[in-house]
Amino acid sequence: MSEEISHFASSDFTFDKIELYLVSQRTTSHFQKYIVDLSLQLTKNKKLLTEIKLTLLSEDSWNENIQTNK
């Protein structure tokens, strides 16, 4: 549905860590779909290089998917 990219570092774009966070999850007004907000962070030497915020529309609950994929 949407994305927002914030680039914090110089043009050298190598990283040593990538993390994906579930920021929030909510249902649509008819409770048939889920809107999921995620944050993807790229770091190098503990310095945040880039953060990508994503908003996705999902058929299933993000939490249900995590539970069934364990």
Sequence and secondary structure as in RCSB ss.txt:
>XXXX:A:sequence
MSEEISHFASSDFTFDKIELYLVSQRTTSHFQKYIVDLSLQLTKNKKLLTEIKLTLLSEDSWNENIQTNK
>XXXX:A:secstr
 EEEEEE S S    SEEEEEEEEEEE TTSSSEEEEEEEEEEETTEEEEEEEEEEEESS HHHHHHHT 
